[in-house]
Amino acid sequence: MRGFSLVLVDFAVVARDIAVTLQQFDLGAPRISLAHDEAIGWMTSQDICRNIRLAVIQSSPDAFVRSELCTLLESAKSKVILLVENPDQAKASRFPCLTLPFFTEDLEALIEREFTLQSSGRSGGVP
């Protein structure tokens, strides 16, 4: 396992389930954060920031693209999955999205579709 993954969601139980899924896909050592400031503080080390392979973030697309977190992840060329409240947010996002609530199988399918080497070629969020 190389690198890190970031899980930033509102509920610790959901965050843990996502972290386990990311480990199963060998997407880096997961770091769970329940607040944006906490995640940003952890990412301030250049070695960590540039080695985040995937971030799963609960946020509306509009709020996320205006955030410092988005800027950091874009500069690191990290992949991003957003967890959104409604399907309309997902349709308008440039990032792959899952609409809450979702099943683990939905996350697994999205990772397989967007982030495997056999991907369709669509940008996986952050170019």
N, CA, C and O atoms as CSV, one atom per row, in Angstrom:
chain,resi,resn,atom,element,x,y,z
A,1,MET,N,N,0.847,-1.174,0.000
A,1,MET,CA,C,0.000,0.000,0.000
A,1,MET,C,C,0.889,1.233,0.000
A,1,MET,O,O,1.762,1.377,0.856
A,2,ARG,N,N,0.668,2.116,-0.954
A,2,ARG,CA,C,1.436,3.349,-1.027
A,2,ARG,C,C,0.505,4.532,-0.920
A,2,ARG,O,O,-0.643,4.473,-1.362
A,3,GLY,N,N,0.996,5.602,-0.336
A,3,GLY,CA,C,0.234,6.825,-0.267
A,3,GLY,C,C,-0.847,6.791,0.795
A,3,GLY,O,O,-0.853,5.949,1.693
A,4,PHE,N,N,-1.757,7.734,0.656
A,4,PHE,CA,C,-2.815,7.921,1.632
A,4,PHE,C,C,-4.153,8.081,0.930
A,4,PHE,O,O,-4.214,8.361,-0.268
A,5,SER,N,N,-5.206,7.902,1.680
A,5,SER,CA,C,-6.542,8.285,1.244
A,5,SER,C,C,-7.143,9.124,2.361
A,5,SER,O,O,-6.798,8.960,3.531
A,6,LEU,N,N,-8.039,10.015,1.989
A,6,LEU,CA,C,-8.685,10.901,2.946
A,6,LEU,C,C,-10.179,10.641,2.918
A,6,LEU,O,O,-10.787,10.574,1.849
A,7,VAL,N,N,-10.765,10.495,4.089
A,7,VAL,CA,C,-12.207,10.328,4.223
A,7,VAL,C,C,-12.698,11.460,5.117
A,7,VAL,O,O,-12.327,11.543,6.288
A,8,LEU,N,N,-13.526,12.321,4.562
A,8,LEU,CA,C,-14.061,13.459,5.306
A,8,LEU,C,C,-15.582,13.432,5.203
A,8,LEU,O,O,-16.161,13.906,4.225
A,9,VAL,N,N,-16.212,12.875,6.217
A,9,VAL,CA,C,-17.676,12.774,6.258
A,9,VAL,C,C,-18.166,13.162,7.650
A,9,VAL,O,O,-17.389,13.250,8.601
A,10,ASP,N,N,-19.469,13.389,7.745
A,10,ASP,CA,C,-20.062,13.877,8.988
A,10,ASP,C,C,-20.201,12.814,10.074
A,10,ASP,O,O,-20.256,13.154,11.256
A,11,PHE,N,N,-20.258,11.549,9.705
A,11,PHE,CA,C,-20.530,10.499,10.678
A,11,PHE,C,C,-19.383,9.495,10.734
A,11,PHE,O,O,-18.971,8.950,9.710
A,12,ALA,N,N,-18.871,9.256,11.945
A,12,ALA,CA,C,-17.714,8.391,12.134
A,12,ALA,C,C,-17.954,6.966,11.645
A,12,ALA,O,O,-17.045,6.352,11.088
A,13,VAL,N,N,-19.155,6.428,11.839
A,13,VAL,CA,C,-19.438,5.058,11.418
A,13,VAL,C,C,-19.355,4.947,9.895
A,13,VAL,O,O,-18.794,3.985,9.370
A,14,VAL,N,N,-19.908,5.921,9.194
A,14,VAL,CA,C,-19.852,5.931,7.727
A,14,VAL,C,C,-18.400,6.103,7.278
A,14,VAL,O,O,-17.954,5.451,6.334
A,15,ALA,N,N,-17.676,6.973,7.955
A,15,ALA,CA,C,-16.277,7.206,7.607
A,15,ALA,C,C,-15.452,5.927,7.734
A,15,ALA,O,O,-14.621,5.630,6.875
A,16,ARG,N,N,-15.680,5.188,8.786
A,16,ARG,CA,C,-14.942,3.939,9.003
A,16,ARG,C,C,-15.253,2.924,7.913
A,16,ARG,O,O,-14.348,2.245,7.425
A,17,ASP,N,N,-16.508,2.810,7.527
A,17,ASP,CA,C,-16.892,1.885,6.467
A,17,ASP,C,C,-16.214,2.271,5.146
A,17,ASP,O,O,-15.730,1.406,4.415
A,18,ILE,N,N,-16.184,3.548,4.853
A,18,ILE,CA,C,-15.523,4.019,3.633
A,18,ILE,C,C,-14.021,3.721,3.699
A,18,ILE,O,O,-13.435,3.270,2.715
A,19,ALA,N,N,-13.405,3.969,4.845
A,19,ALA,CA,C,-11.967,3.711,5.005
A,19,ALA,C,C,-11.630,2.243,4.758
A,19,ALA,O,O,-10.633,1.936,4.105
A,20,VAL,N,N,-12.455,1.342,5.276
A,20,VAL,CA,C,-12.236,-0.091,5.064
A,20,VAL,C,C,-12.321,-0.422,3.577
A,20,VAL,O,O,-11.511,-1.193,3.062
A,21,THR,N,N,-13.296,0.158,2.894
A,21,THR,CA,C,-13.441,-0.078,1.454
A,21,THR,C,C,-12.212,0.417,0.702
A,21,THR,O,O,-11.712,-0.274,-0.186
A,22,LEU,N,N,-11.722,1.595,1.043
A,22,LEU,CA,C,-10.536,2.131,0.365
A,22,LEU,C,C,-9.309,1.260,0.614
A,22,LEU,O,O,-8.480,1.086,-0.279
A,23,GLN,N,N,-9.189,0.713,1.820
A,23,GLN,CA,C,-8.087,-0.207,2.116
A,23,GLN,C,C,-8.194,-1.455,1.244
A,23,GLN,O,O,-7.186,-1.946,0.735
A,24,GLN,N,N,-9.401,-1.966,1.071
A,24,GLN,CA,C,-9.588,-3.163,0.256
A,24,GLN,C,C,-9.170,-2.934,-1.190
A,24,GLN,O,O,-8.750,-3.870,-1.869
A,25,PHE,N,N,-9.280,-1.708,-1.661
A,25,PHE,CA,C,-8.870,-1.373,-3.021
A,25,PHE,C,C,-7.413,-0.912,-3.078
A,25,PHE,O,O,-6.935,-0.494,-4.133
A,26,ASP,N,N,-6.706,-0.985,-1.945
A,26,ASP,CA,C,-5.298,-0.595,-1.862
A,26,ASP,C,C,-5.088,0.841,-2.339
A,26,ASP,O,O,-4.183,1.125,-3.124
A,27,LEU,N,N,-5.944,1.741,-1.848
A,27,LEU,CA,C,-5.881,3.146,-2.244
A,27,LEU,C,C,-5.156,4.021,-1.227
A,27,LEU,O,O,-5.398,5.226,-1.155
A,28,GLY,N,N,-4.289,3.431,-0.460
A,28,GLY,CA,C,-3.493,4.189,0.488
A,28,GLY,C,C,-4.000,4.049,1.906
A,28,GLY,O,O,-5.136,3.641,2.145
A,29,ALA,N,N,-3.131,4.398,2.843
A,29,ALA,CA,C,-3.495,4.348,4.256
A,29,ALA,C,C,-4.564,5.406,4.517
A,29,ALA,O,O,-4.323,6.592,4.290
A,30,PRO,N,N,-5.739,4.996,4.989
A,30,PRO,CA,C,-6.820,5.970,5.139
A,30,PRO,C,C,-6.649,6.866,6.365
A,30,PRO,O,O,-6.211,6.431,7.429
A,31,ARG,N,N,-7.006,8.106,6.175
A,31,ARG,CA,C,-7.063,9.079,7.272
A,31,ARG,C,C,-8.502,9.583,7.335
A,31,ARG,O,O,-9.030,10.108,6.355
A,32,ILE,N,N,-9.124,9.420,8.487
A,32,ILE,CA,C,-10.497,9.866,8.679
A,32,ILE,C,C,-10.482,11.216,9.370
A,32,ILE,O,O,-9.820,11.392,10.393
A,33,SER,N,N,-11.205,12.161,8.815
A,33,SER,CA,C,-11.392,13.475,9.421
A,33,SER,C,C,-12.882,13.771,9.444
A,33,SER,O,O,-13.611,13.418,8.518
A,34,LEU,N,N,-13.323,14.419,10.505
A,34,LEU,CA,C,-14.725,14.789,10.617
A,34,LEU,C,C,-14.931,16.287,10.398
A,34,LEU,O,O,-16.060,16.773,10.470
A,35,ALA,N,N,-13.848,17.021,10.133
A,35,ALA,CA,C,-13.938,18.461,9.905
A,35,ALA,C,C,-12.912,18.893,8.862
A,35,ALA,O,O,-11.812,18.342,8.800
A,36,HIS,N,N,-13.272,19.873,8.048
A,36,HIS,CA,C,-12.382,20.365,6.999
A,36,HIS,C,C,-11.068,20.881,7.572
A,36,HIS,O,O,-10.002,20.582,7.033
A,37,ASP,N,N,-11.128,21.650,8.656
A,37,ASP,CA,C,-9.902,22.199,9.243
A,37,ASP,C,C,-8.950,21.101,9.686
A,37,ASP,O,O,-7.735,21.219,9.524
A,38,GLU,N,N,-9.503,20.039,10.244
A,38,GLU,CA,C,-8.676,18.908,10.664
A,38,GLU,C,C,-7.991,18.268,9.461
A,38,GLU,O,O,-6.806,17.942,9.517
A,39,ALA,N,N,-8.731,18.089,8.384
A,39,ALA,CA,C,-8.164,17.492,7.166
A,39,ALA,C,C,-7.078,18.384,6.576
A,39,ALA,O,O,-6.025,17.897,6.166
A,40,ILE,N,N,-7.329,19.666,6.534
A,40,ILE,CA,C,-6.351,20.603,5.986
A,40,ILE,C,C,-5.087,20.610,6.846
A,40,ILE,O,O,-3.978,20.638,6.314
A,41,GLY,N,N,-5.245,20.585,8.154
A,41,GLY,CA,C,-4.089,20.545,9.051
A,41,GLY,C,C,-3.238,19.314,8.816
A,41,GLY,O,O,-2.010,19.401,8.816
A,42,TRP,N,N,-3.872,18.170,8.616
A,42,TRP,CA,C,-3.148,16.930,8.361
A,42,TRP,C,C,-2.417,16.991,7.029
A,42,TRP,O,O,-1.321,16.448,6.887
A,43,MET,N,N,-3.031,17.659,6.048
A,43,MET,CA,C,-2.468,17.696,4.703
A,43,MET,C,C,-1.349,18.712,4.538
A,43,MET,O,O,-0.722,18.746,3.479
A,44,THR,N,N,-1.074,19.536,5.530
A,44,THR,CA,C,-0.086,20.599,5.346
A,44,THR,C,C,1.321,20.088,5.089
A,44,THR,O,O,2.151,20.808,4.533
A,45,SER,N,N,1.592,18.868,5.482
A,45,SER,CA,C,2.889,18.288,5.145
A,45,SER,C,C,2.908,17.975,3.653
A,45,SER,O,O,2.029,17.269,3.158
A,46,GLN,N,N,3.891,18.487,2.941
A,46,GLN,CA,C,3.978,18.259,1.495
A,46,GLN,C,C,4.050,16.772,1.154
A,46,GLN,O,O,3.479,16.331,0.156
A,47,ASP,N,N,4.753,16.000,1.986
A,47,ASP,CA,C,4.858,14.571,1.715
A,47,ASP,C,C,3.500,13.899,1.756
A,47,ASP,O,O,3.225,13.004,0.957
A,48,ILE,N,N,2.651,14.319,2.675
A,48,ILE,CA,C,1.311,13.741,2.755
A,48,ILE,C,C,0.445,14.271,1.626
A,48,ILE,O,O,-0.189,13.492,0.914
A,49,CYS,N,N,0.410,15.576,1.454
A,49,CYS,CA,C,-0.490,16.187,0.490
A,49,CYS,C,C,-0.288,15.632,-0.918
A,49,CYS,O,O,-1.261,15.306,-1.598
A,50,ARG,N,N,0.931,15.525,-1.351
A,50,ARG,CA,C,1.149,15.059,-2.720
A,50,ARG,C,C,0.997,13.543,-2.872
A,50,ARG,O,O,1.090,13.019,-3.982
A,51,ASN,N,N,0.765,12.843,-1.767
A,51,ASN,CA,C,0.595,11.393,-1.821
A,51,ASN,C,C,-0.811,10.929,-1.455
A,51,ASN,O,O,-1.001,9.768,-1.091
A,52,ILE,N,N,-1.788,11.811,-1.544
A,52,ILE,CA,C,-3.180,11.417,-1.320
A,52,ILE,C,C,-3.724,10.910,-2.650
A,52,ILE,O,O,-3.892,11.672,-3.602
A,53,ARG,N,N,-3.993,9.624,-2.695
A,53,ARG,CA,C,-4.437,9.003,-3.936
A,53,ARG,C,C,-5.912,9.259,-4.203
A,53,ARG,O,O,-6.317,9.478,-5.345
A,54,LEU,N,N,-6.714,9.230,-3.138
A,54,LEU,CA,C,-8.153,9.420,-3.290
A,54,LEU,C,C,-8.706,10.081,-2.045
A,54,LEU,O,O,-8.337,9.730,-0.924
A,55,ALA,N,N,-9.592,11.040,-2.250
A,55,ALA,CA,C,-10.296,11.684,-1.144
A,55,ALA,C,C,-11.798,11.490,-1.354
A,55,ALA,O,O,-12.325,11.740,-2.438
A,56,VAL,N,N,-12.464,11.047,-0.311
A,56,VAL,CA,C,-13.918,10.917,-0.320
A,56,VAL,C,C,-14.441,11.982,0.629
A,56,VAL,O,O,-14.213,11.920,1.837
A,57,ILE,N,N,-15.148,12.965,0.070
A,57,ILE,CA,C,-15.528,14.167,0.800
A,57,ILE,C,C,-17.044,14.347,0.767
A,57,ILE,O,O,-17.656,14.302,-0.301
A,58,GLN,N,N,-17.645,14.550,1.936
A,58,GLN,CA,C,-19.068,14.874,1.991
A,58,GLN,C,C,-19.201,16.380,1.870
A,58,GLN,O,O,-18.862,17.121,2.793
A,59,SER,N,N,-19.698,16.828,0.725
A,59,SER,CA,C,-19.823,18.264,0.468
A,59,SER,C,C,-20.627,18.484,-0.796
A,59,SER,O,O,-20.648,17.635,-1.687
A,60,SER,N,N,-21.282,19.616,-0.869
A,60,SER,CA,C,-21.901,19.983,-2.142
A,60,SER,C,C,-20.779,20.353,-3.112
A,60,SER,O,O,-19.739,20.854,-2.685
A,61,PRO,N,N,-20.973,20.116,-4.394
A,61,PRO,CA,C,-19.927,20.474,-5.361
A,61,PRO,C,C,-19.572,21.957,-5.323
A,61,PRO,O,O,-18.398,22.314,-5.417
A,62,ASP,N,N,-20.573,22.823,-5.186
A,62,ASP,CA,C,-20.306,24.267,-5.162
A,62,ASP,C,C,-19.424,24.650,-3.990
A,62,ASP,O,O,-18.456,25.392,-4.153
A,63,ALA,N,N,-19.754,24.147,-2.809
A,63,ALA,CA,C,-18.957,24.471,-1.621
A,63,ALA,C,C,-17.554,23.884,-1.737
A,63,ALA,O,O,-16.576,24.525,-1.351
A,64,PHE,N,N,-17.456,22.686,-2.260
A,64,PHE,CA,C,-16.153,22.032,-2.345
A,64,PHE,C,C,-15.204,22.777,-3.273
A,64,PHE,O,O,-14.048,23.000,-2.914
A,65,VAL,N,N,-15.665,23.169,-4.461
A,65,VAL,CA,C,-14.756,23.826,-5.417
A,65,VAL,C,C,-14.272,25.186,-4.913
A,65,VAL,O,O,-13.257,25.688,-5.395
A,66,ARG,N,N,-14.973,25.786,-3.962
A,66,ARG,CA,C,-14.543,27.061,-3.378
A,66,ARG,C,C,-13.663,26.871,-2.142
A,66,ARG,O,O,-13.211,27.851,-1.551
A,67,SER,N,N,-13.419,25.636,-1.753
A,67,SER,CA,C,-12.711,25.368,-0.500
A,67,SER,C,C,-11.198,25.265,-0.674
A,67,SER,O,O,-10.691,24.964,-1.755
A,68,GLU,N,N,-10.501,25.526,0.422
A,68,GLU,CA,C,-9.050,25.341,0.458
A,68,GLU,C,C,-8.702,23.869,0.252
A,68,GLU,O,O,-7.673,23.540,-0.337
A,69,LEU,N,N,-9.570,22.994,0.742
A,69,LEU,CA,C,-9.349,21.558,0.586
A,69,LEU,C,C,-9.295,21.175,-0.887
A,69,LEU,O,O,-8.431,20.399,-1.296
A,70,CYS,N,N,-10.203,21.709,-1.678
A,70,CYS,CA,C,-10.194,21.432,-3.123
A,70,CYS,C,C,-8.900,21.926,-3.749
A,70,CYS,O,O,-8.297,21.227,-4.564
A,71,THR,N,N,-8.475,23.112,-3.380
A,71,THR,CA,C,-7.229,23.671,-3.913
A,71,THR,C,C,-6.038,22.764,-3.605
A,71,THR,O,O,-5.205,22.503,-4.472
A,72,LEU,N,N,-5.967,22.288,-2.358
A,72,LEU,CA,C,-4.870,21.396,-1.969
A,72,LEU,C,C,-4.911,20.086,-2.749
A,72,LEU,O,O,-3.884,19.615,-3.236
A,73,LEU,N,N,-6.103,19.502,-2.865
A,73,LEU,CA,C,-6.218,18.226,-3.571
A,73,LEU,C,C,-5.935,18.384,-5.062
A,73,LEU,O,O,-5.319,17.508,-5.669
A,74,GLU,N,N,-6.372,19.479,-5.652
A,74,GLU,CA,C,-6.069,19.723,-7.060
A,74,GLU,C,C,-4.573,19.883,-7.276
A,74,GLU,O,O,-4.027,19.347,-8.240
A,75,SER,N,N,-3.908,20.611,-6.397
A,75,SER,CA,C,-2.466,20.804,-6.569
A,75,SER,C,C,-1.708,19.489,-6.405
A,75,SER,O,O,-0.630,19.312,-6.971
A,76,ALA,N,N,-2.279,18.567,-5.628
A,76,ALA,CA,C,-1.662,17.254,-5.440
A,76,ALA,C,C,-2.078,16.257,-6.519
A,76,ALA,O,O,-1.578,15.133,-6.554
A,77,LYS,N,N,-2.987,16.666,-7.393
A,77,LYS,CA,C,-3.524,15.788,-8.445
A,77,LYS,C,C,-4.185,14.537,-7.868
A,77,LYS,O,O,-4.100,13.449,-8.437
A,78,SER,N,N,-4.842,14.722,-6.728
A,78,SER,CA,C,-5.559,13.626,-6.073
A,78,SER,C,C,-6.912,13.412,-6.742
A,78,SER,O,O,-7.518,14.352,-7.258
A,79,LYS,N,N,-7.366,12.189,-6.727
A,79,LYS,CA,C,-8.718,11.871,-7.187
A,79,LYS,C,C,-9.699,12.221,-6.075
A,79,LYS,O,O,-9.349,12.177,-4.896
A,80,VAL,N,N,-10.924,12.568,-6.450
A,80,VAL,CA,C,-11.938,12.978,-5.480
A,80,VAL,C,C,-13.273,12.327,-5.819
A,80,VAL,O,O,-13.675,12.252,-6.980
A,81,ILE,N,N,-13.945,11.861,-4.775
A,81,ILE,CA,C,-15.347,11.442,-4.861
A,81,ILE,C,C,-16.107,12.299,-3.870
A,81,ILE,O,O,-15.717,12.404,-2.707
A,82,LEU,N,N,-17.194,12.914,-4.325
A,82,LEU,CA,C,-18.030,13.701,-3.428
A,82,LEU,C,C,-19.252,12.906,-3.014
A,82,LEU,O,O,-19.834,12.171,-3.812
A,83,LEU,N,N,-19.632,13.063,-1.755
A,83,LEU,CA,C,-20.877,12.514,-1.245
A,83,LEU,C,C,-21.837,13.677,-1.144
A,83,LEU,O,O,-21.596,14.623,-0.393
A,84,VAL,N,N,-22.935,13.614,-1.902
A,84,VAL,CA,C,-23.858,14.741,-2.017
A,84,VAL,C,C,-25.239,14.381,-1.491
A,84,VAL,O,O,-25.581,13.207,-1.351
A,85,GLU,N,N,-26.020,15.407,-1.203
A,85,GLU,CA,C,-27.339,15.233,-0.600
A,85,GLU,C,C,-28.424,14.854,-1.603
A,85,GLU,O,O,-29.361,14.139,-1.249
A,86,ASN,N,N,-28.315,15.323,-2.856
A,86,ASN,CA,C,-29.376,15.014,-3.817
A,86,ASN,C,C,-28.804,14.792,-5.212
A,86,ASN,O,O,-27.710,15.263,-5.525
A,87,PRO,N,N,-29.544,14.078,-6.041
A,87,PRO,CA,C,-29.057,13.731,-7.387
A,87,PRO,C,C,-28.765,14.938,-8.272
A,87,PRO,O,O,-27.900,14.859,-9.144
A,88,ASP,N,N,-29.466,16.056,-8.070
A,88,ASP,CA,C,-29.200,17.237,-8.887
A,88,ASP,C,C,-27.784,17.766,-8.658
A,88,ASP,O,O,-27.139,18.245,-9.590
A,89,GLN,N,N,-27.306,17.677,-7.425
A,89,GLN,CA,C,-25.932,18.092,-7.149
A,89,GLN,C,C,-24.945,17.206,-7.902
A,89,GLN,O,O,-23.944,17.686,-8.435
A,90,ALA,N,N,-25.232,15.928,-7.940
A,90,ALA,CA,C,-24.340,14.990,-8.634
A,90,ALA,C,C,-24.284,15.290,-10.122
A,90,ALA,O,O,-23.215,15.222,-10.728
A,91,LYS,N,N,-25.415,15.620,-10.712
A,91,LYS,CA,C,-25.457,15.905,-12.153
A,91,LYS,C,C,-24.640,17.136,-12.513
A,91,LYS,O,O,-24.067,17.205,-13.600
A,92,ALA,N,N,-24.584,18.107,-11.610
A,92,ALA,CA,C,-23.900,19.359,-11.892
A,92,ALA,C,C,-22.416,19.338,-11.513
A,92,ALA,O,O,-21.710,20.321,-11.735
A,93,SER,N,N,-21.946,18.243,-10.953
A,93,SER,CA,C,-20.577,18.191,-10.447
A,93,SER,C,C,-19.584,17.735,-11.503
A,93,SER,O,O,-19.896,16.899,-12.350
A,94,ARG,N,N,-18.392,18.292,-11.440
A,94,ARG,CA,C,-17.300,17.806,-12.303
A,94,ARG,C,C,-16.594,16.615,-11.668
A,94,ARG,O,O,-15.744,15.983,-12.295
A,95,PHE,N,N,-16.947,16.311,-10.425
A,95,PHE,CA,C,-16.367,15.190,-9.693
A,95,PHE,C,C,-17.348,14.025,-9.687
A,95,PHE,O,O,-18.559,14.243,-9.707
A,96,PRO,N,N,-16.849,12.795,-9.659
A,96,PRO,CA,C,-17.738,11.648,-9.461
A,96,PRO,C,C,-18.435,11.799,-8.103
A,96,PRO,O,O,-17.818,12.216,-7.123
A,97,CYS,N,N,-19.710,11.459,-8.058
A,97,CYS,CA,C,-20.493,11.651,-6.836
A,97,CYS,C,C,-21.284,10.402,-6.482
A,97,CYS,O,O,-21.655,9.604,-7.342
A,98,LEU,N,N,-21.527,10.263,-5.191
A,98,LEU,CA,C,-22.498,9.311,-4.668
A,98,LEU,C,C,-23.534,10.126,-3.910
A,98,LEU,O,O,-23.194,11.025,-3.140
A,99,THR,N,N,-24.801,9.800,-4.137
A,99,THR,CA,C,-25.872,10.480,-3.425
A,99,THR,C,C,-26.151,9.740,-2.127
A,99,THR,O,O,-26.304,8.519,-2.112
A,100,LEU,N,N,-26.214,10.501,-1.036
A,100,LEU,CA,C,-26.521,9.931,0.271
A,100,LEU,C,C,-27.998,9.566,0.358
A,100,LEU,O,O,-28.821,10.292,-0.201
A,101,PRO,N,N,-28.371,8.499,1.017
A,101,PRO,CA,C,-27.499,7.443,1.527
A,101,PRO,C,C,-27.068,6.521,0.389
A,101,PRO,O,O,-27.713,6.484,-0.659
A,102,PHE,N,N,-25.994,5.785,0.589
A,102,PHE,CA,C,-25.504,4.849,-0.424
A,102,PHE,C,C,-25.060,3.577,0.276
A,102,PHE,O,O,-24.867,3.551,1.491
A,103,PHE,N,N,-24.904,2.530,-0.509
A,103,PHE,CA,C,-24.410,1.254,-0.001
A,103,PHE,C,C,-22.924,1.129,-0.319
A,103,PHE,O,O,-22.421,1.776,-1.238
A,104,THR,N,N,-22.233,0.299,0.441
A,104,THR,CA,C,-20.817,0.039,0.190
A,104,THR,C,C,-20.608,-0.421,-1.245
A,104,THR,O,O,-19.618,-0.057,-1.881
A,105,GLU,N,N,-21.531,-1.214,-1.750
A,105,GLU,CA,C,-21.429,-1.713,-3.122
A,105,GLU,C,C,-21.449,-0.572,-4.135
A,105,GLU,O,O,-20.815,-0.666,-5.186
A,106,ASP,N,N,-22.176,0.509,-3.825
A,106,ASP,CA,C,-22.201,1.673,-4.714
A,106,ASP,C,C,-20.826,2.334,-4.773
A,106,ASP,O,O,-20.362,2.716,-5.847
A,107,LEU,N,N,-20.181,2.466,-3.626
A,107,LEU,CA,C,-18.837,3.033,-3.581
A,107,LEU,C,C,-17.852,2.138,-4.322
A,107,LEU,O,O,-17.024,2.629,-5.090
A,108,GLU,N,N,-17.935,0.839,-4.099
A,108,GLU,CA,C,-17.049,-0.098,-4.793
A,108,GLU,C,C,-17.214,0.003,-6.307
A,108,GLU,O,O,-16.226,0.017,-7.041
A,109,ALA,N,N,-18.447,0.072,-6.770
A,109,ALA,CA,C,-18.705,0.169,-8.210
A,109,ALA,C,C,-18.151,1.477,-8.776
A,109,ALA,O,O,-17.586,1.489,-9.870
A,110,LEU,N,N,-18.310,2.561,-8.048
A,110,LEU,CA,C,-17.788,3.851,-8.508
A,110,LEU,C,C,-16.266,3.825,-8.575
A,110,LEU,O,O,-15.682,4.314,-9.542
A,111,ILE,N,N,-15.626,3.269,-7.575
A,111,ILE,CA,C,-14.162,3.164,-7.597
A,111,ILE,C,C,-13.715,2.322,-8.781
A,111,ILE,O,O,-12.785,2.697,-9.495
A,112,GLU,N,N,-14.365,1.201,-8.991
A,112,GLU,CA,C,-13.993,0.338,-10.121
A,112,GLU,C,C,-14.201,1.050,-11.453
A,112,GLU,O,O,-13.374,0.933,-12.357
A,113,ARG,N,N,-15.284,1.775,-11.573
A,113,ARG,CA,C,-15.610,2.452,-12.838
A,113,ARG,C,C,-14.694,3.653,-13.087
A,113,ARG,O,O,-14.252,3.863,-14.216
A,114,GLU,N,N,-14.409,4.429,-12.068
A,114,GLU,CA,C,-13.705,5.690,-12.250
A,114,GLU,C,C,-12.194,5.622,-12.064
A,114,GLU,O,O,-11.463,6.421,-12.649
A,115,PHE,N,N,-11.720,4.682,-11.261
A,115,PHE,CA,C,-10.332,4.769,-10.827
A,115,PHE,C,C,-9.489,3.550,-11.121
A,115,PHE,O,O,-8.329,3.506,-10.711
A,116,THR,N,N,-10.012,2.574,-11.802
A,116,THR,CA,C,-9.175,1.433,-12.146
A,116,THR,C,C,-8.438,1.728,-13.439
A,116,THR,O,O,-8.792,2.652,-14.172
A,117,LEU,N,N,-7.425,0.949,-13.710
A,117,LEU,CA,C,-6.649,1.155,-14.932
A,117,LEU,C,C,-7.480,0.945,-16.182
A,117,LEU,O,O,-7.151,1.473,-17.244
A,118,GLN,N,N,-8.547,0.184,-16.067
A,118,GLN,CA,C,-9.409,-0.082,-17.205
A,118,GLN,C,C,-10.541,0.932,-17.294
A,118,GLN,O,O,-11.572,0.665,-17.911
A,119,SER,N,N,-10.349,2.093,-16.680
A,119,SER,CA,C,-11.365,3.144,-16.641
A,119,SER,C,C,-11.764,3.563,-18.050
A,119,SER,O,O,-11.037,3.347,-19.019
A,120,SER,N,N,-12.934,4.163,-18.126
A,120,SER,CA,C,-13.465,4.609,-19.411
A,120,SER,C,C,-12.701,5.805,-19.974
A,120,SER,O,O,-12.965,6.232,-21.099
A,121,GLY,N,N,-11.768,6.345,-19.213
A,121,GLY,CA,C,-11.000,7.483,-19.692
A,121,GLY,C,C,-11.542,8.795,-19.179
A,121,GLY,O,O,-10.906,9.832,-19.369
A,122,ARG,N,N,-12.695,8.790,-18.535
A,122,ARG,CA,C,-13.255,10.004,-17.962
A,122,ARG,C,C,-12.350,10.475,-16.839
A,122,ARG,O,O,-11.809,9.662,-16.090
A,123,SER,N,N,-12.188,11.750,-16.723
A,123,SER,CA,C,-11.401,12.290,-15.626
A,123,SER,C,C,-12.028,11.887,-14.317
A,123,SER,O,O,-13.244,11.993,-14.156
A,124,GLY,N,N,-11.240,11.433,-13.389
A,124,GLY,CA,C,-11.746,10.987,-12.105
A,124,GLY,C,C,-11.889,12.117,-11.115
A,124,GLY,O,O,-11.584,11.937,-9.936
A,125,GLY,N,N,-12.336,13.259,-11.546
A,125,GLY,CA,C,-12.509,14.365,-10.610
A,125,GLY,C,C,-11.425,15.382,-10.839
A,125,GLY,O,O,-11.513,16.194,-11.761
A,126,VAL,N,N,-10.422,15.350,-10.027
A,126,VAL,CA,C,-9.325,16.294,-10.156
A,126,VAL,C,C,-8.447,15.843,-11.313
A,126,VAL,O,O,-7.936,14.723,-11.295
A,127,PRO,N,N,-8.261,16.698,-12.326
A,127,PRO,CA,C,-7.453,16.300,-13.476
A,127,PRO,C,C,-5.993,16.083,-13.127
A,127,PRO,O,O,-5.194,15.745,-13.999
